């Protein structure tokens, strides 16, 4: 089994996406994918996920901010974008 150091020596990147290092939590709000190497905090009505990556000796800090009570799901937003594109194409 490869560890993080083996991965870094081979690819020059540490912190790559590994689905096998995730787990899923179910609660009344739905399904949440949790990454073992990411932090998750609640701040002022938002969920904040933070992660650190090392790529070719450069350090990156990734922060994603999500509303605690979203107005729409990601699927809803994607469907809106698809509908808008289809409308644009229909007018051409």
N, C-alpha and C positions, 0 to 999 in steps of 0.2 A: 504494500500500500504506500502510495506517495504521500509525503508530508509537505507542509508549506515550504520548507527550505528546498526540497527537491524540485518543487514546482518553480520556485524563484530561480534556482540555478539553471533550469532547463528553458524557461520562457522569459526570464527577466521581469516577471510580474507576480506580485503576491496580492491576494484578495480577489481572484477571479471568481466568477459566478459558478457555484457548485450546487446544483439542485439536491444532491445527496447530503448536503450540510444544512438543509432546511427542515423545518417541521411545521405542521399546520395546527393552528389553535381554532377551535370552534367556540363561539359564545353567542349571546343573544343578538349581537350586532352583525353576525355573519362569520365568514371564514377569514382568518388572518395567517399569512405566510410569515414565519419568523426565521430570520437568518441568524445563525449562531454567532457570526462575527460582526453583527451590527447592533447598535444601541437603539432603543426605542423609548421616547419620552413623551409625556403629555405637557404641552405648554400653551396657556392662554387659548384653549379651545382648539388646538391643533395637535396632531400627532407628528412627531419629528423623528425621522430615522437618520442615523449617522453611521458612516462607514469609512474606514481608512484603507487606502490601497497604495501599494508601492509598485510602480511600473518603471522599468529601466532606471532605477535609482532616483526616481522622482516620486515624492509623496503627494497623494491626492486625498482630500477630505471631501466626501460626498454627503450632502444633506438633502433629504427629501422632506417636504412639508405638506401634510394633508389635513384638510378640515376634519374635525372630530365628527361633525354631523354634515356630511356632504349633501349637496342639493341633488346630485345625480351620481349614478354609478359610472365607473370607467366605460362599461359597455354602452350605457346611454350616450355618453359623450362621443364614443366612436361611431355609433349609429347616426348621430347628428352630423358628424363630419362626412360620412358616406353619403347621406341624403343630400347634403349641400353640394358635394362633388357631382352627384347624379343630376341635380338641378342645373348646375353650370353646364354640364355636357349636353343636356337636353335643349338649352337655349342656343347652342352653337350651331 
